Amino acid sequence: MPRPHVTDQQVRLSMRYRTQHTQAVAAAKAGFSERAERRIDCRADLPFQAQLEQ
């Protein structure tokens, strides 16, 4: 079952948590999966900006 999209606000929150916590903890605190966190780490832009490119 697909999960809801990760929002820009969640990404910003996760980036803030990443300064003090692991990927898994930052993702959990921001409200999405560790897999989504890994995918976000590979990208340089926010989800909203990625949608504009398509």
LINGI-V444346 format. One record per backbone hydrogen bond with DSSP energy under -1.0 kcal/mol. NH is the residue of the N-H (numbers start at 0). CO is the residue of the C=O. E is the energy in kcal/mol with one decimal. If there is no record, write none. Layout:
BEGIN
((NH:CO:E) (NH:CO:E))
END
This chain:
BEGIN
((10:6:-1.9) (11:7:-2.5) (12:8:-2.3) (13:9:-2.6) (14:10:-2.5) (15:11:-1.8) (16:12:-2.1) (17:13:-2.0) (19:16:-1.6) (20:16:-2.2) (25:21:-2.6) (26:22:-2.4) (27:23:-2.2) (28:24:-2.6) (29:25:-1.9) (30:26:-1.3) (31:26:-2.4) (36:32:-1.7) (37:33:-2.1) (38:34:-2.0) (39:35:-2.4) (40:36:-2.2) (41:37:-1.1) (49:45:-1.9) (50:46:-1.7) (51:47:-1.3) (52:48:-1.1))
END
